[in-house]
Amino acid sequence: MEKDARLLLVHVKDLTDEEIEELIDRLYDQKVFFAEVINAGYRRRSGAVLMIEVAGGDEWRVASLLAGSYGISSYHLLDTIHRYQPVNTGSRPIVAVHNDKQVGDTVRFKLIGVEKAPAYVRVEDEDLARLKQRIDESFGFDVPAKIIRERLETLLKDINGFVLELHDLK
């Protein structure tokens, strides 16, 4: 899958952090695909580069905002094609098990790649945090979020998997 886009690289050296934050908000109001700040100081001076992705015909709106509101008169423009894998979302009930204790919850996740054999699974961060808290409280010890994430994401690749085995931990 792909979308036609243009990438604007804008060096900003005279804006405060608050002004850059405001600019990012205003860019999203202009319906840019994304806007990202990259810290890029040079010669002991602070600065940043804004990476802004827009639809091919929308460059002029962003350029007008940059010049008219922030005094930014130049930018680099790259024609680009944004290619990406299919992303599907899902949720699944999970049961975490440690010895004779169980904790149930439902987690949301993203499947990246072909749905029946995803290349990557990513659990939603807030669901991971909630599940970790419930596991820690129920099992009586701290289980690192990294371990829960790794095992959960492996489990979610299996379309039939729903039991998160944590017997080896303590």
C-alpha positions in Angstrom: 0.0 0.0 0.0 1.2 3.5 -0.6 0.2 7.2 -0.8 1.6 10.0 -2.8 3.0 12.7 -0.6 5.6 15.5 -0.3 8.0 15.8 2.5 9.0 19.2 3.7 12.2 19.6 5.8 12.2 22.9 7.6 15.1 24.2 9.7 13.8 26.2 12.7 16.4 28.0 14.8 14.6 31.1 16.0 11.4 29.5 17.5 11.0 28.7 21.2 9.9 25.2 22.2 6.4 26.6 22.9 6.2 28.1 19.4 7.3 24.9 17.8 4.6 23.0 19.8 2.0 25.5 18.6 3.2 25.2 15.0 2.9 21.4 15.2 -0.7 21.8 16.4 -1.5 24.3 13.6 0.1 21.9 11.0 -2.2 19.1 12.1 -5.1 21.6 11.8 -4.0 21.9 8.2 -4.5 18.2 7.8 -0.8 17.2 7.3 -0.2 13.4 7.4 2.4 13.9 10.1 4.8 16.5 11.6 7.8 15.5 13.6 10.5 17.6 15.4 14.1 16.4 15.1 16.6 18.2 17.4 19.4 19.5 15.2 21.7 21.9 16.9 24.9 22.9 15.2 27.9 25.0 16.0 26.9 25.1 19.7 23.5 26.6 18.7 20.2 25.0 19.4 17.8 24.3 16.5 15.4 21.8 15.1 14.3 20.4 11.8 10.6 19.8 11.2 9.7 16.9 9.0 6.3 17.5 7.6 4.5 15.1 5.3 1.6 16.5 3.2 -0.5 15.4 0.3 1.0 16.3 -3.0 -1.2 19.4 -3.6 -1.2 20.7 -0.1 2.3 22.1 0.1 1.2 25.7 -0.5 -1.0 25.7 2.6 1.9 24.6 4.8 4.3 27.1 3.1 1.9 29.9 3.7 1.5 29.1 7.4 5.3 28.8 7.8 6.0 32.2 6.1 3.0 34.1 7.3 2.9 33.2 10.9 6.5 32.2 11.7 8.7 34.0 9.2 10.1 30.8 7.8 11.0 31.5 4.2 12.6 28.3 3.0 12.4 24.6 3.2 13.5 21.5 1.4 10.9 19.7 -0.6 11.1 16.0 -1.4 8.7 14.1 -3.6 8.1 10.8 -1.9 5.9 7.8 -1.9 4.9 6.6 1.6 4.8 2.8 1.5 3.3 0.9 4.4 2.2 -2.5 5.4 -1.4 -3.3 6.1 -2.3 -2.7 9.8 -5.3 -4.3 11.4 -6.5 -3.9 14.9 -8.0 -6.4 17.2 -8.6 -7.3 20.8 -8.5 -10.6 22.6 -9.3 -11.9 26.1 -6.1 -13.0 27.9 -5.6 -15.1 31.0 -2.2 -14.7 32.8 -1.3 -17.7 34.9 1.3 -18.1 37.7 1.1 -21.3 39.7 -2.5 -21.4 41.1 -3.3 -17.7 40.4 -5.0 -16.3 37.3 -5.7 -12.8 36.0 -8.1 -12.2 33.1 -8.2 -9.1 30.9 -8.8 -8.0 27.3 -6.0 -6.4 25.4 -6.1 -4.5 22.2 -3.3 -4.8 19.6 -2.2 -4.0 16.1 -1.3 -6.7 13.6 1.2 -5.4 11.0 1.4 -7.3 7.8 -0.9 -10.0 6.5 -3.6 -10.7 9.1 -3.4 -14.5 9.1 0.4 -14.5 9.5 1.4 -11.1 10.8 5.0 -9.9 10.6 4.7 -8.0 13.9 2.2 -7.7 16.7 2.1 -4.6 19.0 0.1 -4.5 22.2 -1.5 -1.1 23.0 0.6 0.6 25.7 -2.3 1.5 28.0 -3.6 -2.1 27.9 -0.1 -3.5 28.7 0.2 -1.1 31.7 -3.2 -2.1 33.0 -2.5 -5.8 32.6 0.9 -5.4 34.3 -0.7 -3.6 37.3 -3.3 -6.4 37.6 -0.6 -9.1 37.3 1.6 -7.5 39.9 -1.2 -7.0 42.4 -2.6 -10.5 41.9 0.7 -12.4 41.9 2.3 -10.4 44.6 5.5 -9.5 42.8 6.8 -7.2 40.1 6.8 -8.7 36.6 8.7 -6.5 34.2 6.6 -4.9 31.5 9.2 -6.0 28.9 8.6 -9.7 29.7 4.9 -9.3 29.6 5.0 -7.5 26.3 7.4 -10.0 24.7 5.4 -13.0 25.8 2.0 -11.4 25.0 3.0 -10.3 21.5 4.3 -13.8 20.8 1.1 -15.3 22.1 -1.0 -12.9 20.0 0.7 -14.1 16.8 -1.0 -17.4 17.4 -4.6 -17.0 16.5 -5.7 -19.5 19.1 -3.4 -18.3 21.9 -4.9 -16.7 25.0 -3.1 -18.1 28.1 0.0 -16.1 29.2 2.2 -18.5 31.0 4.3 -16.9 33.8 5.1 -19.9 35.9 8.9 -19.5 35.6 8.9 -16.0 37.1 9.3 -14.9 40.7 
